[in-house]
């Protein structure tokens, strides 16, 4: 193989990895903005957070629904990858579960805006919801099982019920006096064995 063709391949691969890295930066910035300002936040706010122009965002994501869907998938992957990492590095399995739930709550803020953004594409929303369950239920189950095995929480807590309950607590209707995280802390405290609480 000539050095010229090798250089061309390396250059193309490098451009692809740069584009992927840039896209990840955009998605992380959009996720942060969605958590604090909702999914209707101005695109210029997301662009400023990412340090790019609005044209760059539109080049990657032509519509707001495209951006929200991409952020949703990105956050699912972050939550899925975080579970085992937290379990390996936390002081206890239950501490890892608490940290993972905190990430999950941040994700849910974006998720609740997704349905409105995708009103015209119910099959697309259903596919994303299936992806969400396929990726995150096993992670939640792993954290719960490890916490039970360590004797930190009661047995018999089903991952779907816990995730669904947390999701329901996160629907606050924009009431500034409502703090879902406080109620989620109470819920998590209730999972513990009395001796470990």
N, C-alpha and C positions, 0 to 999 in steps of 0.2 A: 504494500500500500504506500502510495506516495505521501510525503510529509504534508503536501498541500491538501489532500483529501482528509488526512488525519486532523489537520488544523481546522478544516471546515467543520468536521464532526464535533470536535471539542468546542468550537465557537458556537455552534448551534445548541449543543447541550448546555453550555454556559448561559446562553441567552434564555433557554427554557427554564433553567434553575433560577435565574434572576427574576424572570417573569412570575414564576411560582412564588418566590420569596416576597416579591412586591404585592402579589395578590393576597398572601397570608397577612402582610402588614395592613392592607386595606380592610380585610375581614376582621382583624383584631380591633382596629380603630372603630369600625362600624359597630361591632359588638359592644364596645365600651360606651359609645354614644347612645346606642339603643337602650342600654341598661339605665343610663342617667336621664335621657331625654325622650325615650320611646321611639318606635319604629317610624314615626312621621317626622323625625328630626331632619332639618335641612341638610341636603347633600353637601353643601359648603362646610357645614360643621364637621362632617365626617372627613372631608378632604383636608381640612385644617388639622384635624387630629392625626391623620396619616401623613401629613406633610407633602401632599400632592395637590394638583389642580383638580377641579371638578371634572374636567374632560377625561382625566385618567380613570376616574371611577366609572363614568359612562362608557368608556371604551371596554372595560372589563364586565360591567353590569349595565346593559342598556336600559333596564327598567328598575324601579324600586323593588318590585316583587323578585326580580333576579337577585338583587343584592341581599334582600332579606332571606331568601331561600339559601343562598350561599353562606350567609352568616349562620343560619340555623344548622346546616350540615357541618360547618366548621366547628361550631360549639358542641355538637353531638360528639364529634371526634375528640375534641379537647376533654370533654367529660369522660368519655370512654377510656382514653389514655391516662387520665389523671388517677382513676381509681386504683389500679395496681401500683402506681408510683407512690401514692399517698400511703397505701397499705404497707409498702416496703420501708417508708421513711418516717412514719408517725410513731409517737410514743406507745400507742395502743391501737388495735383495730377500731375501737369505738371513736377514738380521736380522728382516725382516718375517715370514718363514716361521716362524722360531723363536718370535716373539711370538704368532703365530696358533696355533701348536701348543700353547703354554702355555694359551691360552684354551680350545682344543679339549679339553685334558686336564681342565680344570675342568668343562667340560660333560659329559665322559664319566663323571665321578663320579656325576652325577645320572642319566645314561642307564642305568647298570648297575642302579640301583634300580628303574627303570621297569618292567622285565619282571615283577618280583615284584608290583609294585603293580597291574599290569594283567593278572594271570593269567586272569581270566574274560573278557577281551576281546582275543583274539588278532588279530582283524581290525583292531581299533583300533591295536594295537601295530604291525602290519604297515604300516598306512597312515602312521603316524608315521615308521617306518623309511624308507619310500619318500620321504617329505618331507625327511627328514634327508639322504638321498643326493642328491636333486634340488637341494637348496640348497647343500650343503657341498662336494660333489665338484668343481663348477666353480671354487669359490673356491680350494680346495687346488691344482687344476690351474693356475690363474692364477699363484699364488705359486711353484709349482715351475717353470713355464715362464719366469717372470721371472728366477728364480735360475739356471736353465740358460743363458738368454740373456746374463746378466751374467758367465758363466763361473765361478760360485761352486760349482755342484754338477754331478755327472755327469748326462748325458741318460739318458732311458729309465726314470725313476722314475715309476711309475703312481700317481695320487692315491688310488685305492681301496686299493692294496696298502699305501701309507704309512699311511693312516687306519686300516686294519684292523690293521696291525702295532702302531700306537700303542694302539689299543683293547685288543689282547691284552695288551700290557705293563701296562695299567692295571688288569688283573684281578689283584689281589694277595691276595684272600681275607682281608683284614683283618690280615695279618701285619705287626706294627709294625716288623720289621727289613727289610721290603721297601719300597724307594723307587722307584716307577716313573719318576719324573722324572729320576733319575740315569741309568737305562737309556735313556730317550728322548733324553737329551743325547748319550749314546754313539751311538745310532742316527743322530741328526742329524749328528754329527761324521763318521760313516761315509759320509754322502751327499756330503761335500765332495771336491773335487779335492785331491789331495795338496798342490799348490802354494798353495791358498787356505785350507787347514786351519790 
